[in-house]
Amino acid sequence: MKNLHTNYCNSKQGYLPLFLSDCLDLPDPVLTFDRLMGGIDLNKYLTDIPKYTTGRFRYNPVNMLKTVLFGFMV
């Protein structure tokens, strides 16, 4: 009888944890920066962004600004 089951799993294959926050320590720079930026109301500075009319949804401008600023911080 032929084997109808193919195992696509590799024992050397890496995996990501279910929650990435479990891998981060409390004083981690990412968490510290997110808490710092969470206390600032950035929506009042991002008011002139045009709304999308067609195509895919835009990125959240607050999260995008946080990502860019953290990239410059590192």
N, C-alpha and C positions, 0 to 999 in steps of 0.2 A: 504494500500500500504506500502511495506517495505521501509525503509530508505536505499538507496544504497550508500550513501556517509558516509564515516567514517572520523571523524576529528582526525588527528594525532597530532594536535598542542596542547600544554599544556600552560595554561596561566602563569604558574610558570617557564616555560622554559627560560633559559638564551639565550642571543644573543650576537654576536660579532658585533662591528661597521663595516661599510663598509671599512673605512680607519683607520687603527690602529694609524696612525700618527696624526689623529685628537684628540686622547686621550692623547697624549704626550705634555708636556709643552716644551717651547724652551730650558730652561736650564736642561732638563732631561739628566741623565748620558748616556743613550743609544744614543741620538742624538749627544751629545758632543763627545763621543768616536768614533762614526761613522765619524763625520767631521774630527777629528784628524787623524784617520787611513786612511781617503780618501786622505789626503794630502801626504801620504807616498807611494812611488812606491814599492809595495811588490812583484811585478812580477819578479824583478831581484833577489830576494832571493828565489823564488820558481821555479827554473829552472830545477831541477833534478827530477821532478815528471814524472813517466812513463805514457805514453798514454794508454788509455784503448783499448783493442782489442775485447773483447766479453763482453756480459752482459750489465748491465745498465750503463748510463753515470755517471761519477764521479761528486762529489760535486765540486763547484767552490773553489779552494784552498784558494783564498784570503778571501772569505766570511767565510770559515771554520776557518781560522786563526783568523779573527776578532771575531767570536763567542767564540772560546776557550779563547782568551786573555781577552774578556769582562767577561767571567765566572770566570777567575782568579782574575780579578779586583774587582769583587763584593765580 
